[in-house]
Amino acid sequence: MLIQIIISVFIFFVLWRLIGRFKKADLKMSEFVGWLLFWLVAGVAVWVPNFLTSLANLVGIGRGADLVLYLGMVLVFYFIFRIYTRLEKMERNITKIVRQDALKTVAKQETEKNN
């Protein structure tokens, strides 16, 4: 019972911060809804653990804890993939900007040299 209260307090804190960030427009609507659903499901899982076991049995997994572990691993790998693709895109953009700047600098130096 104590662990349920501690986790619930943590979830309320996270939800409070989530709503605050959404109000400041730090999060897009889709991000807000996704995280809101995640934390609400986490709250339900804390207070109704048999729900997870029933859901796990429905998809062919024996225990609710195993379902959480599998879903967590899938989400972690998905987020790693998203971060990787964003980093690659940023690197390409930085390379493009540096090239453009270098070409402008060379053109400026050539113009100054010829005058």
JOVEN-V337266 format. One line per field, one symbol per residue. ss: DSSP state (h for helix, s for strand, l for the rest). phi: phi as a letter, one per 40 degrees, with the letter a starting at -180 (. if undefined). A space follows every 10 residues. Layout:
ss=???
phi=???
//
This chain:
ss=lhhhhhhhhh hhhhhhhhhh hhhlllllhh hhhhhhhhhh hhhhhhhlhh hhhhhhhhll lllhhhhhhh hhhhhhhhhh hhhhhhhhhh hhhhhhhhhh hhhhhhhhhh hhhhl
phi=.ccccccccc cccccccccc ccccgcbcdc cccccccdcc cccccccbcc cccccccccg bcbccccccc cccccccccc cccccccccc cccccccccc cccccccccc ccccc
//
